[in-house]
Amino acid sequence: MEDLYREVIIDHYKNPQYRGKLEPHDISFEDDNPLCGDHIRIDLRIDKDSRVNEARFDGHGCAISQASADLLTESIIGKSLEEIKTLNKQDILDMLGIELGPVRLKCALLSLKVLKAGIYGLGEASDDLVE
Amino acid sequence: MTALDVKKIRADFPILDRQVHPGVPLVYLDSTATSQKPLVVIEALNSFYRTYNANIHRGIHVLAEEATAMYEDSRVKVARFINAPSARQVIFTRNTTESINLVAYSWARANLKSGDLIILTEMEHHSNLIPWHMLAFEGGVRLEFIPVNETGSLDMQVYQELLKQEPRLVAFTHMSNVLGTINPAAEIIRRAHAAGAITLLDGAQSVPHLSVDVQELDADFLVFSAHKMLGPTGIGALYGKLELLENMPPFLGGGDMIKTVHLRSFLPNSLPHKFEAGTPAISEAIGFGSAVEYLEGLGMTQVEAHEQEMIHYALERLEEIPGVRVYGPPAEHKGAVAAFTLEDIHPHDVAQILDRYGVAVRAGHHCAQPLHEKLGIPATTRASFYIYNMPHEVDQLVAGIYQVKKMFS
């Protein structure tokens, strides 16, 4: 519990490095966490080898959701879309370096769900994308 | 009037002794979501299963007779608690939500036609919105909403205007689960009747905390849940005026709701069984009876007075914190619920950090998303108080909020 608001989380929440929008972009997707009204949008620019050149996230919500979005965005630059498709819940928890209960897990995983839904070209960011 | 002996009350609630983290006692400020349960209620469930567990109404043996008597006795207690003219006007349901759905499926579908108007308010819980949305999509009834003004009260002038459109039903909350606003139920009902409408009063928050008298209010329907008033989950009630209930078609079909059954036809049972298909939540209903008895023992006037003291103190302490904004009317016009925002810190973060100090509050839109849209905020943190809360718990909440501020500063 002490760890839940570790410095890295508060820091990425207050001073996100990858907050913003990309215009133009190759992929953009956004969705909400209906439970708490968190909102995340992720924009990607993709190079000819299907690797992420540039990435930005935008949105609002709690520290966990916004910090994990910033960390995730940072981590995918240079990764191929195929690599990103394999990311799951544990990767996010490793990035945050914390354990989360079921309610806050939804906050932490929203950005990954949005990212994967965008890459797969889906209509909504569903839970089974991050299982 | 003697004040509540809160220390003595706390001894009746075993859960209040527990620690939620090592060395951190529980400060439970989430009774608006669900209340804690006193030992008498826990023992009522325990004793049912240990000594007289049986299905009710049809059994001939001793256990079945005892179970039936206790179940029906509980109905009498609940009826007395809201001053219903007779116990058969109290239908046991799963909860407030199911009670509202019962009225929407049974009364509304039999009595409303396309174009008929239902008046709701902007401060409704989703449970008093969605059943009517579903009816509107399906059957073309119209919905209008009494607005909430900046003091957190209903705009009675707009209500008066809406009444000119000859609504058939006015369904509204007695006490907001976010703002804490206590709506002028008697006046709203009187005006609805004058306009030819019937009324559904959502008592989920008021019945646990205020004296609610259905005859004095002249309510047509009153709905409430046991679990918010010291009782078990899975049991609630629908009160209705006799003439309305008598003329309503059954809701769910099955055992116990019938008088006679043939292969191709059936005759429904009389009230209240007409609306209680299948084996009900027997032990929970019995626990509900124990809960209202416990509240009666304390006296609802005393309960109200204690909660007024708590909310006065809570608002006074919360409002002195820079960056805190509490929503809703001043303390004297509201129940013991304080929904607030703290600067632009997300309520989930606030609640999570408060939990570290053992303080259990709720964060989110509290099933009142349209109200939050109206307030222009996605979510609030909500602290609520009940008979077992003490002023020092408000102090712990306040100390926790200062810790949140420090962490996010």
Chai-1 contact restraints between the chains, C-beta under 6 A:
chainA,res_idxA,chainB,res_idxB,connection_type,confidence,min_distance_angstrom,max_distance_angstrom,comment,restraint_id
A,M1,B,R356,contact,1.0,0.0,6.0,A-B,restraint_1
A,Y5,B,M407,contact,1.0,0.0,6.0,A-B,restraint_2
A,C36,B,H348,contact,1.0,0.0,6.0,A-B,restraint_3
A,C36,B,G364,contact,1.0,0.0,6.0,A-B,restraint_4
A,C36,B,A379,contact,1.0,0.0,6.0,A-B,restraint_5
A,G37,B,P378,contact,1.0,0.0,6.0,A-B,restraint_6
A,G37,B,A379,contact,1.0,0.0,6.0,A-B,restraint_7
A,C62,B,H346,contact,1.0,0.0,6.0,A-B,restraint_8
A,C62,B,H348,contact,1.0,0.0,6.0,A-B,restraint_9
A,C62,B,D349,contact,1.0,0.0,6.0,A-B,restraint_10
A,A63,B,D349,contact,1.0,0.0,6.0,A-B,restraint_11
